[in-house]
Amino acid sequence: MLSSNATERRLQVAGIIIILGLLVEALSLLGHGAIAFLVFVGIGGTLLVLGVAAYLLALVHTGAHEK
């Protein structure tokens, strides 16, 4: 269940996106060929980058409001 605090909710969503990216990459390692590699890099890598970006933006957004 997501938290009611806005900062914690943003961090939880970022964590969920990162976990989804890792799951996609782990499942694509079971496949063979070019399609598995494209899924690994395309979908898994994109989810990881989006999750890390969301995490960093949540931290920056929190720091801006605390001042």
PDB file of N, CA, C, O and CB in Angstrom:
ATOM      1  N   MET A   1       0.830  -1.167   0.000  1.00  0.00           N
ATOM      2  CA  MET A   1       0.000   0.000   0.000  1.00  0.00           C
ATOM      3  C   MET A   1       0.883   1.241   0.000  1.00  0.00           C
ATOM      4  O   MET A   1       1.878   1.314   0.720  1.00  0.00           O
ATOM      5  CB  MET A   1      -0.949  -0.008   1.201  1.00  0.00           C
ATOM      6  N   LEU A   2       0.501   2.211  -0.817  1.00  0.00           N
ATOM      7  CA  LEU A   2       1.290   3.425  -0.921  1.00  0.00           C
ATOM      8  C   LEU A   2       1.038   4.337   0.277  1.00  0.00           C
ATOM      9  O   LEU A   2      -0.059   4.364   0.833  1.00  0.00           O
ATOM     10  CB  LEU A   2       0.971   4.158  -2.226  1.00  0.00           C
ATOM     11  N   SER A   3       2.053   5.070   0.657  1.00  0.00           N
ATOM     12  CA  SER A   3       1.997   5.963   1.806  1.00  0.00           C
ATOM     13  C   SER A   3       1.155   7.198   1.491  1.00  0.00           C
ATOM     14  O   SER A   3       0.963   7.545   0.326  1.00  0.00           O
ATOM     15  CB  SER A   3       3.412   6.376   2.231  1.00  0.00           C
ATOM     16  N   SER A   4       0.659   7.853   2.529  1.00  0.00           N
ATOM     17  CA  SER A   4      -0.112   9.071   2.339  1.00  0.00           C
ATOM     18  C   SER A   4       0.795  10.295   2.208  1.00  0.00           C
ATOM     19  O   SER A   4       0.363  11.332   1.705  1.00  0.00           O
ATOM     20  CB  SER A   4      -1.082   9.260   3.496  1.00  0.00           C
ATOM     21  N   ASN A   5       2.046  10.184   2.656  1.00  0.00           N
ATOM     22  CA  ASN A   5       3.014  11.260   2.531  1.00  0.00           C
ATOM     23  C   ASN A   5       3.460  11.350   1.069  1.00  0.00           C
ATOM     24  O   ASN A   5       3.798  10.339   0.455  1.00  0.00           O
ATOM     25  CB  ASN A   5       4.234  11.030   3.479  1.00  0.00           C
ATOM     26  N   ALA A   6       3.457  12.565   0.517  1.00  0.00           N
ATOM     27  CA  ALA A   6       3.755  12.737  -0.914  1.00  0.00           C
ATOM     28  C   ALA A   6       5.175  12.306  -1.269  1.00  0.00           C
ATOM     29  O   ALA A   6       5.392  11.674  -2.303  1.00  0.00           O
ATOM     30  CB  ALA A   6       3.552  14.190  -1.319  1.00  0.00           C
ATOM     31  N   THR A   7       6.137  12.643  -0.421  1.00  0.00           N
ATOM     32  CA  THR A   7       7.530  12.278  -0.710  1.00  0.00           C
ATOM     33  C   THR A   7       7.714  10.769  -0.664  1.00  0.00           C
ATOM     34  O   THR A   7       8.344  10.186  -1.546  1.00  0.00           O
ATOM     35  CB  THR A   7       8.486  12.955   0.285  1.00  0.00           C
ATOM     36  N   GLU A   8       7.164  10.143   0.364  1.00  0.00           N
ATOM     37  CA  GLU A   8       7.279   8.685   0.461  1.00  0.00           C
ATOM     38  C   GLU A   8       6.574   7.994  -0.701  1.00  0.00           C
ATOM     39  O   GLU A   8       7.055   6.980  -1.207  1.00  0.00           O
ATOM     40  CB  GLU A   8       6.700   8.193   1.790  1.00  0.00           C
ATOM     41  N   ARG A   9       5.442   8.538  -1.121  1.00  0.00           N
ATOM     42  CA  ARG A   9       4.716   7.952  -2.247  1.00  0.00           C
ATOM     43  C   ARG A   9       5.543   8.028  -3.522  1.00  0.00           C
ATOM     44  O   ARG A   9       5.584   7.067  -4.289  1.00  0.00           O
ATOM     45  CB  ARG A   9       3.372   8.661  -2.447  1.00  0.00           C
ATOM     46  N   ARG A  10       6.207   9.169  -3.758  1.00  0.00           N
ATOM     47  CA  ARG A  10       7.063   9.306  -4.945  1.00  0.00           C
ATOM     48  C   ARG A  10       8.219   8.311  -4.912  1.00  0.00           C
ATOM     49  O   ARG A  10       8.561   7.705  -5.928  1.00  0.00           O
ATOM     50  CB  ARG A  10       7.610  10.738  -5.049  1.00  0.00           C
ATOM     51  N   LEU A  11       8.816   8.151  -3.731  1.00  0.00           N
ATOM     52  CA  LEU A  11       9.922   7.196  -3.600  1.00  0.00           C
ATOM     53  C   LEU A  11       9.440   5.766  -3.786  1.00  0.00           C
ATOM     54  O   LEU A  11      10.148   4.948  -4.374  1.00  0.00           O
ATOM     55  CB  LEU A  11      10.597   7.343  -2.234  1.00  0.00           C
ATOM     56  N   GLN A  12       8.248   5.453  -3.295  1.00  0.00           N
ATOM     57  CA  GLN A  12       7.703   4.112  -3.471  1.00  0.00           C
ATOM     58  C   GLN A  12       7.403   3.823  -4.940  1.00  0.00           C
ATOM     59  O   GLN A  12       7.670   2.723  -5.423  1.00  0.00           O
ATOM     60  CB  GLN A  12       6.437   3.942  -2.634  1.00  0.00           C
ATOM     61  N   VAL A  13       6.854   4.796  -5.644  1.00  0.00           N
ATOM     62  CA  VAL A  13       6.579   4.614  -7.076  1.00  0.00           C
ATOM     63  C   VAL A  13       7.886   4.426  -7.840  1.00  0.00           C
ATOM     64  O   VAL A  13       7.965   3.586  -8.736  1.00  0.00           O
ATOM     65  CB  VAL A  13       5.792   5.824  -7.645  1.00  0.00           C
ATOM     66  N   ALA A  14       8.905   5.199  -7.494  1.00  0.00           N
ATOM     67  CA  ALA A  14      10.207   5.033  -8.144  1.00  0.00           C
ATOM     68  C   ALA A  14      10.761   3.637  -7.884  1.00  0.00           C
ATOM     69  O   ALA A  14      11.309   3.008  -8.789  1.00  0.00           O
ATOM     70  CB  ALA A  14      11.202   6.102  -7.648  1.00  0.00           C
ATOM     71  N   GLY A  15      10.623   3.153  -6.665  1.00  0.00           N
ATOM     72  CA  GLY A  15      11.086   1.806  -6.335  1.00  0.00           C
ATOM     73  C   GLY A  15      10.330   0.733  -7.099  1.00  0.00           C
ATOM     74  O   GLY A  15      10.921  -0.255  -7.533  1.00  0.00           O
ATOM     75  N   ILE A  16       9.034   0.922  -7.264  1.00  0.00           N
ATOM     76  CA  ILE A  16       8.231  -0.044  -8.016  1.00  0.00           C
ATOM     77  C   ILE A  16       8.670  -0.073  -9.478  1.00  0.00           C
ATOM     78  O   ILE A  16       8.759  -1.144 -10.078  1.00  0.00           O
ATOM     79  CB  ILE A  16       6.727   0.299  -7.912  1.00  0.00           C
ATOM     80  N   ILE A  17       8.942   1.090 -10.050  1.00  0.00           N
ATOM     81  CA  ILE A  17       9.395   1.143 -11.451  1.00  0.00           C
ATOM     82  C   ILE A  17      10.744   0.443 -11.604  1.00  0.00           C
ATOM     83  O   ILE A  17      10.961  -0.277 -12.578  1.00  0.00           O
ATOM     84  CB  ILE A  17       9.497   2.612 -11.938  1.00  0.00           C
ATOM     85  N   ILE A  18      11.650   0.651 -10.652  1.00  0.00           N
ATOM     86  CA  ILE A  18      12.961  -0.002 -10.708  1.00  0.00           C
ATOM     87  C   ILE A  18      12.813  -1.515 -10.588  1.00  0.00           C
ATOM     88  O   ILE A  18      13.475  -2.265 -11.307  1.00  0.00           O
ATOM     89  CB  ILE A  18      13.882   0.531  -9.591  1.00  0.00           C
ATOM     90  N   ILE A  19      11.951  -1.963  -9.688  1.00  0.00           N
ATOM     91  CA  ILE A  19      11.734  -3.408  -9.517  1.00  0.00           C
ATOM     92  C   ILE A  19      11.137  -4.008 -10.784  1.00  0.00           C
ATOM     93  O   ILE A  19      11.528  -5.103 -11.189  1.00  0.00           O
ATOM     94  CB  ILE A  19      10.807  -3.684  -8.308  1.00  0.00           C
ATOM     95  N   LEU A  20      10.198  -3.311 -11.415  1.00  0.00           N
ATOM     96  CA  LEU A  20       9.635  -3.809 -12.676  1.00  0.00           C
ATOM     97  C   LEU A  20      10.709  -3.915 -13.759  1.00  0.00           C
ATOM     98  O   LEU A  20      10.732  -4.880 -14.523  1.00  0.00           O
ATOM     99  CB  LEU A  20       8.499  -2.889 -13.152  1.00  0.00           C
ATOM    100  N   GLY A  21      11.590  -2.929 -13.822  1.00  0.00           N
ATOM    101  CA  GLY A  21      12.686  -2.991 -14.789  1.00  0.00           C
ATOM    102  C   GLY A  21      13.600  -4.178 -14.537  1.00  0.00           C
ATOM    103  O   GLY A  21      14.016  -4.858 -15.475  1.00  0.00           O
ATOM    104  N   LEU A  22      13.912  -4.428 -13.269  1.00  0.00           N
ATOM    105  CA  LEU A  22      14.763  -5.577 -12.943  1.00  0.00           C
ATOM    106  C   LEU A  22      14.076  -6.898 -13.263  1.00  0.00           C
ATOM    107  O   LEU A  22      14.725  -7.839 -13.720  1.00  0.00           O
ATOM    108  CB  LEU A  22      15.152  -5.544 -11.471  1.00  0.00           C
ATOM    109  N   LEU A  23      12.763  -6.975 -13.027  1.00  0.00           N
ATOM    110  CA  LEU A  23      12.029  -8.199 -13.367  1.00  0.00           C
ATOM    111  C   LEU A  23      12.008  -8.443 -14.869  1.00  0.00           C
ATOM    112  O   LEU A  23      12.179  -9.575 -15.321  1.00  0.00           O
ATOM    113  CB  LEU A  23      10.600  -8.123 -12.836  1.00  0.00           C
ATOM    114  N   VAL A  24      11.799  -7.389 -15.639  1.00  0.00           N
ATOM    115  CA  VAL A  24      11.806  -7.528 -17.099  1.00  0.00           C
ATOM    116  C   VAL A  24      13.177  -7.985 -17.573  1.00  0.00           C
ATOM    117  O   VAL A  24      13.279  -8.852 -18.441  1.00  0.00           O
ATOM    118  CB  VAL A  24      11.419  -6.196 -17.781  1.00  0.00           C
ATOM    119  N   GLU A  25      14.223  -7.409 -17.012  1.00  0.00           N
ATOM    120  CA  GLU A  25      15.568  -7.808 -17.418  1.00  0.00           C
ATOM    121  C   GLU A  25      15.867  -9.242 -17.002  1.00  0.00           C
ATOM    122  O   GLU A  25      16.490  -9.982 -17.763  1.00  0.00           O
ATOM    123  CB  GLU A  25      16.605  -6.862 -16.819  1.00  0.00           C
ATOM    124  N   ALA A  26      15.437  -9.648 -15.813  1.00  0.00           N
ATOM    125  CA  ALA A  26      15.673 -11.025 -15.371  1.00  0.00           C
ATOM    126  C   ALA A  26      14.926 -12.019 -16.256  1.00  0.00           C
ATOM    127  O   ALA A  26      15.469 -13.063 -16.616  1.00  0.00           O
ATOM    128  CB  ALA A  26      15.244 -11.199 -13.904  1.00  0.00           C
ATOM    129  N   LEU A  27      13.685 -11.696 -16.607  1.00  0.00           N
ATOM    130  CA  LEU A  27      12.921 -12.604 -17.458  1.00  0.00           C
ATOM    131  C   LEU A  27      13.467 -12.645 -18.885  1.00  0.00           C
ATOM    132  O   LEU A  27      13.407 -13.684 -19.543  1.00  0.00           O
ATOM    133  CB  LEU A  27      11.457 -12.191 -17.477  1.00  0.00           C
ATOM    134  N   SER A  28      13.992 -11.537 -19.357  1.00  0.00           N
ATOM    135  CA  SER A  28      14.536 -11.532 -20.720  1.00  0.00           C
ATOM    136  C   SER A  28      15.833 -12.324 -20.808  1.00  0.00           C
ATOM    137  O   SER A  28      16.216 -12.763 -21.893  1.00  0.00           O
ATOM    138  CB  SER A  28      14.774 -10.097 -21.191  1.00  0.00           C
ATOM    139  N   LEU A  29      16.512 -12.513 -19.683  1.00  0.00           N
ATOM    140  CA  LEU A  29      17.724 -13.340 -19.700  1.00  0.00           C
ATOM    141  C   LEU A  29      17.414 -14.808 -19.969  1.00  0.00           C
ATOM    142  O   LEU A  29      18.295 -15.566 -20.373  1.00  0.00           O
ATOM    143  CB  LEU A  29      18.464 -13.208 -18.379  1.00  0.00           C
ATOM    144  N   LEU A  30      16.161 -15.210 -19.745  1.00  0.00           N
ATOM    145  CA  LEU A  30      15.768 -16.588 -20.022  1.00  0.00           C
ATOM    146  C   LEU A  30      15.574 -16.832 -21.516  1.00  0.00           C
ATOM    147  O   LEU A  30      15.628 -17.974 -21.972  1.00  0.00           O
ATOM    148  CB  LEU A  30      14.490 -16.929 -19.271  1.00  0.00           C
ATOM    149  N   GLY A  31      15.349 -15.770 -22.274  1.00  0.00           N
ATOM    150  CA  GLY A  31      15.132 -15.904 -23.714  1.00  0.00           C
ATOM    151  C   GLY A  31      16.436 -15.961 -24.479  1.00  0.00           C
ATOM    152  O   GLY A  31      17.512 -15.691 -23.946  1.00  0.00           O
ATOM    153  N   HIS A  32      16.307 -16.321 -25.745  1.00  0.00           N
ATOM    154  CA  HIS A  32      17.474 -16.407 -26.632  1.00  0.00           C
ATOM    155  C   HIS A  32      17.203 -15.573 -27.867  1.00  0.00           C
ATOM    156  O   HIS A  32      16.063 -15.463 -28.320  1.00  0.00           O
ATOM    157  CB  HIS A  32      17.790 -17.888 -27.022  1.00  0.00           C
ATOM    158  N   GLY A  33      18.235 -14.999 -28.397  1.00  0.00           N
ATOM    159  CA  GLY A  33      18.116 -14.284 -29.656  1.00  0.00           C
ATOM    160  C   GLY A  33      18.021 -12.789 -29.501  1.00  0.00           C
ATOM    161  O   GLY A  33      18.196 -12.228 -28.420  1.00  0.00           O
ATOM    162  N   ALA A  34      17.736 -12.165 -30.632  1.00  0.00           N
ATOM    163  CA  ALA A  34      17.745 -10.707 -30.707  1.00  0.00           C
ATOM    164  C   ALA A  34      16.565 -10.081 -29.982  1.00  0.00           C
ATOM    165  O   ALA A  34      16.702  -9.008 -29.395  1.00  0.00           O
ATOM    166  CB  ALA A  34      17.745 -10.264 -32.146  1.00  0.00           C
ATOM    167  N   ILE A  35      15.411 -10.731 -30.014  1.00  0.00           N
ATOM    168  CA  ILE A  35      14.235 -10.163 -29.358  1.00  0.00           C
ATOM    169  C   ILE A  35      14.446 -10.070 -27.856  1.00  0.00           C
ATOM    170  O   ILE A  35      14.057  -9.077 -27.241  1.00  0.00           O
ATOM    171  CB  ILE A  35      12.992 -11.001 -29.664  1.00  0.00           C
ATOM    172  N   ALA A  36      15.048 -11.075 -27.260  1.00  0.00           N
ATOM    173  CA  ALA A  36      15.318 -11.044 -25.821  1.00  0.00           C
ATOM    174  C   ALA A  36      16.270  -9.905 -25.471  1.00  0.00           C
ATOM    175  O   ALA A  36      16.111  -9.250 -24.441  1.00  0.00           O
ATOM    176  CB  ALA A  36      15.905 -12.386 -25.355  1.00  0.00           C
ATOM    177  N   PHE A  37      17.245  -9.675 -26.318  1.00  0.00           N
ATOM    178  CA  PHE A  37      18.184  -8.572 -26.077  1.00  0.00           C
ATOM    179  C   PHE A  37      17.482  -7.222 -26.212  1.00  0.00           C
ATOM    180  O   PHE A  37      17.728  -6.312 -25.421  1.00  0.00           O
ATOM    181  CB  PHE A  37      19.374  -8.650 -27.058  1.00  0.00           C
ATOM    182  N   LEU A  38      16.617  -7.092 -27.202  1.00  0.00           N
ATOM    183  CA  LEU A  38      15.890  -5.842 -27.386  1.00  0.00           C
ATOM    184  C   LEU A  38      14.955  -5.565 -26.218  1.00  0.00           C
ATOM    185  O   LEU A  38      14.809  -4.416 -25.800  1.00  0.00           O
ATOM    186  CB  LEU A  38      15.101  -5.877 -28.687  1.00  0.00           C
ATOM    187  N   VAL A  39      14.328  -6.596 -25.690  1.00  0.00           N
ATOM    188  CA  VAL A  39      13.479  -6.436 -24.503  1.00  0.00           C
ATOM    189  C   VAL A  39      14.333  -6.056 -23.306  1.00  0.00           C
ATOM    190  O   VAL A  39      13.957  -5.188 -22.518  1.00  0.00           O
ATOM    191  CB  VAL A  39      12.688  -7.734 -24.209  1.00  0.00           C
ATOM    192  N   PHE A  40      15.492  -6.712 -23.167  1.00  0.00           N
ATOM    193  CA  PHE A  40      16.400  -6.416 -22.061  1.00  0.00           C
ATOM    194  C   PHE A  40      16.823  -4.955 -22.079  1.00  0.00           C
ATOM    195  O   PHE A  40      16.730  -4.265 -21.063  1.00  0.00           O
ATOM    196  CB  PHE A  40      17.632  -7.320 -22.124  1.00  0.00           C
ATOM    197  N   VAL A  41      17.282  -4.488 -23.215  1.00  0.00           N
ATOM    198  CA  VAL A  41      17.788  -3.120 -23.315  1.00  0.00           C
ATOM    199  C   VAL A  41      16.646  -2.112 -23.441  1.00  0.00           C
ATOM    200  O   VAL A  41      16.636  -1.085 -22.761  1.00  0.00           O
ATOM    201  CB  VAL A  41      18.735  -2.993 -24.513  1.00  0.00           C
ATOM    202  N   GLY A  42      15.696  -2.409 -24.304  1.00  0.00           N
ATOM    203  CA  GLY A  42      14.636  -1.449 -24.592  1.00  0.00           C
ATOM    204  C   GLY A  42      13.675  -1.226 -23.443  1.00  0.00           C
ATOM    205  O   GLY A  42      13.524  -0.101 -22.967  1.00  0.00           O
ATOM    206  N   ILE A  43      13.033  -2.273 -23.001  1.00  0.00           N
ATOM    207  CA  ILE A  43      12.019  -2.137 -21.956  1.00  0.00           C
ATOM    208  C   ILE A  43      12.657  -2.108 -20.573  1.00  0.00           C
ATOM    209  O   ILE A  43      12.372  -1.215 -19.775  1.00  0.00           O
ATOM    210  CB  ILE A  43      11.005  -3.282 -22.042  1.00  0.00           C
ATOM    211  N   GLY A  44      13.519  -3.082 -20.286  1.00  0.00           N
ATOM    212  CA  GLY A  44      14.144  -3.145 -18.966  1.00  0.00           C
ATOM    213  C   GLY A  44      15.023  -1.945 -18.676  1.00  0.00           C
ATOM    214  O   GLY A  44      14.962  -1.371 -17.588  1.00  0.00           O
ATOM    215  N   GLY A  45      15.833  -1.568 -19.637  1.00  0.00           N
ATOM    216  CA  GLY A  45      16.713  -0.421 -19.444  1.00  0.00           C
ATOM    217  C   GLY A  45      15.936   0.880 -19.305  1.00  0.00           C
ATOM    218  O   GLY A  45      16.288   1.738 -18.496  1.00  0.00           O
ATOM    219  N   THR A  46      14.880   1.021 -20.095  1.00  0.00           N
ATOM    220  CA  THR A  46      14.056   2.224 -19.997  1.00  0.00           C
ATOM    221  C   THR A  46      13.376   2.322 -18.639  1.00  0.00           C
ATOM    222  O   THR A  46      13.334   3.399 -18.044  1.00  0.00           O
ATOM    223  CB  THR A  46      13.008   2.241 -21.106  1.00  0.00           C
ATOM    224  N   LEU A  47      12.846   1.215 -18.145  1.00  0.00           N
ATOM    225  CA  LEU A  47      12.215   1.232 -16.824  1.00  0.00           C
ATOM    226  C   LEU A  47      13.225   1.560 -15.730  1.00  0.00           C
ATOM    227  O   LEU A  47      12.907   2.302 -14.801  1.00  0.00           O
ATOM    228  CB  LEU A  47      11.551  -0.114 -16.534  1.00  0.00           C
ATOM    229  N   LEU A  48      14.426   1.022 -15.828  1.00  0.00           N
ATOM    230  CA  LEU A  48      15.447   1.331 -14.831  1.00  0.00           C
ATOM    231  C   LEU A  48      15.821   2.808 -14.850  1.00  0.00           C
ATOM    232  O   LEU A  48      15.922   3.441 -13.799  1.00  0.00           O
ATOM    233  CB  LEU A  48      16.686   0.480 -15.065  1.00  0.00           C
ATOM    234  N   VAL A  49      16.025   3.353 -16.035  1.00  0.00           N
ATOM    235  CA  VAL A  49      16.391   4.771 -16.148  1.00  0.00           C
ATOM    236  C   VAL A  49      15.254   5.651 -15.633  1.00  0.00           C
ATOM    237  O   VAL A  49      15.502   6.626 -14.924  1.00  0.00           O
ATOM    238  CB  VAL A  49      16.731   5.136 -17.617  1.00  0.00           C
ATOM    239  N   LEU A  50      14.019   5.321 -15.981  1.00  0.00           N
ATOM    240  CA  LEU A  50      12.879   6.096 -15.500  1.00  0.00           C
ATOM    241  C   LEU A  50      12.741   6.010 -13.980  1.00  0.00           C
ATOM    242  O   LEU A  50      12.420   7.004 -13.328  1.00  0.00           O
ATOM    243  CB  LEU A  50      11.595   5.610 -16.168  1.00  0.00           C
ATOM    244  N   GLY A  51      12.981   4.831 -13.419  1.00  0.00           N
ATOM    245  CA  GLY A  51      12.906   4.670 -11.971  1.00  0.00           C
ATOM    246  C   GLY A  51      13.967   5.466 -11.247  1.00  0.00           C
ATOM    247  O   GLY A  51      13.685   6.097 -10.228  1.00  0.00           O
ATOM    248  N   VAL A  52      15.186   5.446 -11.760  1.00  0.00           N
ATOM    249  CA  VAL A  52      16.277   6.215 -11.140  1.00  0.00           C
ATOM    250  C   VAL A  52      16.002   7.709 -11.273  1.00  0.00           C
ATOM    251  O   VAL A  52      16.234   8.471 -10.335  1.00  0.00           O
ATOM    252  CB  VAL A  52      17.643   5.859 -11.789  1.00  0.00           C
ATOM    253  N   ALA A  53      15.508   8.127 -12.437  1.00  0.00           N
ATOM    254  CA  ALA A  53      15.189   9.548 -12.627  1.00  0.00           C
ATOM    255  C   ALA A  53      14.063   9.981 -11.690  1.00  0.00           C
ATOM    256  O   ALA A  53      14.121  11.069 -11.118  1.00  0.00           O
ATOM    257  CB  ALA A  53      14.794   9.821 -14.093  1.00  0.00           C
ATOM    258  N   ALA A  54      13.046   9.148 -11.530  1.00  0.00           N
ATOM    259  CA  ALA A  54      11.947   9.480 -10.619  1.00  0.00           C
ATOM    260  C   ALA A  54      12.437   9.551  -9.184  1.00  0.00           C
ATOM    261  O   ALA A  54      11.991  10.405  -8.418  1.00  0.00           O
ATOM    262  CB  ALA A  54      10.818   8.451 -10.737  1.00  0.00           C
ATOM    263  N   TYR A  55      13.349   8.664  -8.812  1.00  0.00           N
ATOM    264  CA  TYR A  55      13.922   8.679  -7.464  1.00  0.00           C
ATOM    265  C   TYR A  55      14.701   9.969  -7.219  1.00  0.00           C
ATOM    266  O   TYR A  55      14.526  10.622  -6.190  1.00  0.00           O
ATOM    267  CB  TYR A  55      14.838   7.460  -7.255  1.00  0.00           C
ATOM    268  N   LEU A  56      15.552  10.326  -8.163  1.00  0.00           N
ATOM    269  CA  LEU A  56      16.353  11.537  -7.999  1.00  0.00           C
ATOM    270  C   LEU A  56      15.486  12.796  -8.006  1.00  0.00           C
ATOM    271  O   LEU A  56      15.740  13.728  -7.243  1.00  0.00           O
ATOM    272  CB  LEU A  56      17.403  11.625  -9.102  1.00  0.00           C
ATOM    273  N   LEU A  57      14.478  12.826  -8.852  1.00  0.00           N
ATOM    274  CA  LEU A  57      13.573  13.970  -8.871  1.00  0.00           C
ATOM    275  C   LEU A  57      12.780  14.079  -7.576  1.00  0.00           C
ATOM    276  O   LEU A  57      12.509  15.185  -7.109  1.00  0.00           O
ATOM    277  CB  LEU A  57      12.623  13.870 -10.054  1.00  0.00           C
ATOM    278  N   ALA A  58      12.407  12.953  -6.995  1.00  0.00           N
ATOM    279  CA  ALA A  58      11.701  12.978  -5.709  1.00  0.00           C
ATOM    280  C   ALA A  58      12.603  13.538  -4.622  1.00  0.00           C
ATOM    281  O   ALA A  58      12.143  14.281  -3.754  1.00  0.00           O
ATOM    282  CB  ALA A  58      11.216  11.566  -5.323  1.00  0.00           C
ATOM    283  N   LEU A  59      13.879  13.190  -4.660  1.00  0.00           N
ATOM    284  CA  LEU A  59      14.815  13.724  -3.657  1.00  0.00           C
ATOM    285  C   LEU A  59      15.045  15.210  -3.848  1.00  0.00           C
ATOM    286  O   LEU A  59      15.094  15.955  -2.870  1.00  0.00           O
ATOM    287  CB  LEU A  59      16.150  12.985  -3.724  1.00  0.00           C
ATOM    288  N   VAL A  60      15.186  15.656  -5.084  1.00  0.00           N
ATOM    289  CA  VAL A  60      15.399  17.073  -5.360  1.00  0.00           C
ATOM    290  C   VAL A  60      14.152  17.874  -5.003  1.00  0.00           C
ATOM    291  O   VAL A  60      14.246  18.961  -4.433  1.00  0.00           O
ATOM    292  CB  VAL A  60      15.770  17.289  -6.837  1.00  0.00           C
ATOM    293  N   HIS A  61      12.993  17.332  -5.339  1.00  0.00           N
ATOM    294  CA  HIS A  61      11.745  18.010  -5.054  1.00  0.00           C
ATOM    295  C   HIS A  61      11.552  18.151  -3.540  1.00  0.00           C
ATOM    296  O   HIS A  61      11.043  19.171  -3.075  1.00  0.00           O
ATOM    297  CB  HIS A  61      10.566  17.249  -5.685  1.00  0.00           C
ATOM    298  N   THR A  62      11.949  17.147  -2.778  1.00  0.00           N
ATOM    299  CA  THR A  62      11.862  17.198  -1.315  1.00  0.00           C
ATOM    300  C   THR A  62      12.824  18.243  -0.760  1.00  0.00           C
ATOM    301  O   THR A  62      12.455  19.004   0.134  1.00  0.00           O
ATOM    302  CB  THR A  62      12.166  15.815  -0.701  1.00  0.00           C
ATOM    303  N   GLY A  63      14.041  18.290  -1.272  1.00  0.00           N
ATOM    304  CA  GLY A  63      15.027  19.240  -0.798  1.00  0.00           C
ATOM    305  C   GLY A  63      14.632  20.684  -1.068  1.00  0.00           C
ATOM    306  O   GLY A  63      14.972  21.577  -0.292  1.00  0.00           O
ATOM    307  N   ALA A  64      13.917  20.918  -2.161  1.00  0.00           N
ATOM    308  CA  ALA A  64      13.504  22.278  -2.505  1.00  0.00           C
ATOM    309  C   ALA A  64      12.429  22.792  -1.555  1.00  0.00           C
ATOM    310  O   ALA A  64      12.374  23.990  -1.274  1.00  0.00           O
ATOM    311  CB  ALA A  64      12.994  22.329  -3.941  1.00  0.00           C
ATOM    312  N   HIS A  65      11.575  21.899  -1.057  1.00  0.00           N
ATOM    313  CA  HIS A  65      10.488  22.311  -0.179  1.00  0.00           C
ATOM    314  C   HIS A  65      10.908  22.428   1.284  1.00  0.00           C
ATOM    315  O   HIS A  65      10.226  23.091   2.066  1.00  0.00           O
ATOM    316  CB  HIS A  65       9.353  21.341  -0.297  1.00  0.00           C
ATOM    317  N   GLU A  66      12.003  21.803   1.663  1.00  0.00           N
ATOM    318  CA  GLU A  66      12.439  21.839   3.057  1.00  0.00           C
ATOM    319  C   GLU A  66      13.116  23.146   3.435  1.00  0.00           C
ATOM    320  O   GLU A  66      13.211  23.456   4.623  1.00  0.00           O
ATOM    321  CB  GLU A  66      13.373  20.700   3.326  1.00  0.00           C
ATOM    322  N   LYS A  67      13.586  23.913   2.477  1.00  0.00           N
ATOM    323  CA  LYS A  67      14.299  25.160   2.768  1.00  0.00           C
ATOM    324  C   LYS A  67      13.391  26.263   3.203  1.00  0.00           C
ATOM    325  O   LYS A  67      13.853  27.369   3.481  1.00  0.00           O
ATOM    326  CB  LYS A  67      15.065  25.606   1.579  1.00  0.00           C
TER     327      LYS A  67
END
